[in-house]
Amino acid sequence: MPAMTPHTTGQTVGLSNDLRALSREARLDKARFNPASLVLLSPAGILLLGLFLAPVVYAIYLGFTNLQLIGLHAVNYRFTGWANVNTLLHDTTFYQSIWLTVLFVVGSGAVGATLLGLVMAIAMQDCLRLIRQITGALAIVAWTLPPTTIAIVWKASSTESGLIPTLLGNSNYDLLYDQAMLVVSLANAWSLAGLSMIMFSAALRNVPQEVLAAAKLEGASRAQTLVRVTLPMLRSTIVTSSLLMTLLTFGNFTLIYLMTAGGPGNQTNILPVYSYLQGFKFFNLGYSALLGNVIVLISAVLGGLFVYLGKQRR
């Protein structure tokens, strides 16, 4: 081992001082604020303020007024304080609407669309390439269809003389009237399954083949490999898909309104539909705005949860 000379010792001390100086400076991977970025972000900030924040604040204000679509208070409306909130707290239809919204969103979105997309993605892994391409194309087409088209197709298929009653052996049976929530939930899950399938197909391609081969060598069956190996590796994708399907389903007003308009007998009167009916059928725009504020609040919570889980996944 060579002896340490004074020159070498001086270089070592100098290098140590440089490293300590660098450690006291800002790390390159830390978030840094550049004042010049405010200039670049100002157009987006102005658009956000004008097109989102301002309307939301104005809608919050309208929720505490007696504004009507037509009538005495259509123009000369005034601030009424907690009157609409008091009406909301004693509105049994509102609580029923909340329950139906949870049932629709969780049943058809978080569970139905996610489960259907997962099953399709797994089933297509071992299919013939032609079958896989045709099935994937049909699922994507169903996802890209406008809600108006989906509503017309499912309404025509589930009412009297439709495809579904005919397949059930009773062409005179009106399934949409008898099981309205079930039909609209199936329609929503069917329309979103293509997006969920794309997410799971990409996740399945990232599952290490070495792990699957090791499970096969250990004598695990296909069901055991799926439950104990594949699904745990897809856990983050399952959570992301469930939350994304929830967000998309929560705002799916068009599908239910065109199929049932909240009926029959409020069986499908979810919160967005109820807010619309209060404003444009019963002309209570103030109360409708308050219901809309509840929708915005729930959406904000769901969106924040989605962002948080996305960060946890990364």
Secondary structure in CASP SS format (residue, H / E / C, confidence):
PFRMAT SS
TARGET T0000
AUTHOR 0000-0000-0000
METHOD secondary structure of the structure
MODEL  1
M C 1.00
P C 1.00
A C 1.00
M C 1.00
T C 1.00
P H 1.00
H H 1.00
T H 1.00
T H 1.00
G H 1.00
Q H 1.00
T H 1.00
V H 1.00
G H 1.00
L H 1.00
S H 1.00
N H 1.00
D H 1.00
L H 1.00
R H 1.00
A H 1.00
L H 1.00
S H 1.00
R H 1.00
E C 1.00
A C 1.00
R C 1.00
L C 1.00
D C 1.00
K C 1.00
A C 1.00
R C 1.00
F C 1.00
N C 1.00
P C 1.00
A H 1.00
S H 1.00
L H 1.00
V H 1.00
L H 1.00
L H 1.00
S H 1.00
P H 1.00
A H 1.00
G H 1.00
I H 1.00
L H 1.00
L H 1.00
L H 1.00
G H 1.00
L H 1.00
F H 1.00
L H 1.00
A H 1.00
P H 1.00
V H 1.00
V H 1.00
Y H 1.00
A H 1.00
I H 1.00
Y H 1.00
L H 1.00
G C 1.00
F C 1.00
T E 1.00
N C 1.00
L C 1.00
Q C 1.00
L C 1.00
I C 1.00
G C 1.00
L C 1.00
H C 1.00
A C 1.00
V C 1.00
N C 1.00
Y C 1.00
R C 1.00
F E 1.00
T C 1.00
G C 1.00
W C 1.00
A H 1.00
N H 1.00
V H 1.00
N H 1.00
T H 1.00
L H 1.00
L H 1.00
H C 1.00
D C 1.00
T H 1.00
T H 1.00
F H 1.00
Y H 1.00
Q H 1.00
S H 1.00
I H 1.00
W H 1.00
L H 1.00
T H 1.00
V H 1.00
L H 1.00
F H 1.00
V H 1.00
V H 1.00
G H 1.00
S H 1.00
G H 1.00
A H 1.00
V H 1.00
G H 1.00
A H 1.00
T H 1.00
L H 1.00
L H 1.00
G H 1.00
L H 1.00
V H 1.00
M H 1.00
A H 1.00
I H 1.00
A H 1.00
M C 1.00
Q C 1.00
D C 1.00
C C 1.00
L C 1.00
R H 1.00
L H 1.00
I H 1.00
R H 1.00
Q H 1.00
I H 1.00
T H 1.00
G H 1.00
A H 1.00
L H 1.00
A H 1.00
I H 1.00
V H 1.00
A H 1.00
W H 1.00
T H 1.00
L C 1.00
P C 1.00
P H 1.00
T H 1.00
T H 1.00
I H 1.00
A H 1.00
I H 1.00
V H 1.00
W H 1.00
K H 1.00
A H 1.00
S H 1.00
S H 1.00
T C 1.00
E C 1.00
S C 1.00
G C 1.00
L H 1.00
I H 1.00
P H 1.00
T H 1.00
L H 1.00
L C 1.00
G C 1.00
N C 1.00
S C 1.00
N C 1.00
Y C 1.00
D C 1.00
L H 1.00
L H 1.00
Y H 1.00
D H 1.00
Q C 1.00
A H 1.00
M H 1.00
L H 1.00
V H 1.00
V H 1.00
S H 1.00
L H 1.00
A H 1.00
N H 1.00
A H 1.00
W H 1.00
S H 1.00
L H 1.00
A H 1.00
G H 1.00
L H 1.00
S H 1.00
M H 1.00
I H 1.00
M H 1.00
F H 1.00
S H 1.00
A H 1.00
A H 1.00
L H 1.00
R H 1.00
N C 1.00
V C 1.00
P C 1.00
Q H 1.00
E H 1.00
V H 1.00
L H 1.00
A H 1.00
A H 1.00
A H 1.00
K H 1.00
L H 1.00
E C 1.00
G C 1.00
A C 1.00
S C 1.00
R H 1.00
A H 1.00
Q H 1.00
T H 1.00
L H 1.00
V H 1.00
R H 1.00
V H 1.00
T H 1.00
L H 1.00
P H 1.00
M H 1.00
L C 1.00
R H 1.00
S H 1.00
T H 1.00
I H 1.00
V H 1.00
T H 1.00
S H 1.00
S H 1.00
L H 1.00
L H 1.00
M H 1.00
T H 1.00
L H 1.00
L H 1.00
T H 1.00
F H 1.00
G C 1.00
N C 1.00
F H 1.00
T H 1.00
L H 1.00
I H 1.00
Y H 1.00
L H 1.00
M H 1.00
T C 1.00
A C 1.00
G C 1.00
G C 1.00
P C 1.00
G C 1.00
N C 1.00
Q C 1.00
T C 1.00
N C 1.00
I C 1.00
L H 1.00
P H 1.00
V H 1.00
Y H 1.00
S H 1.00
Y H 1.00
L H 1.00
Q H 1.00
G H 1.00
F H 1.00
K C 1.00
F C 1.00
F C 1.00
N C 1.00
L H 1.00
G H 1.00
Y H 1.00
S H 1.00
A H 1.00
L H 1.00
L H 1.00
G H 1.00
N H 1.00
V H 1.00
I H 1.00
V H 1.00
L H 1.00
I H 1.00
S H 1.00
A H 1.00
V H 1.00
L H 1.00
G H 1.00
G H 1.00
L H 1.00
F H 1.00
V H 1.00
Y H 1.00
L H 1.00
G H 1.00
K H 1.00
Q H 1.00
R H 1.00
R C 1.00
END
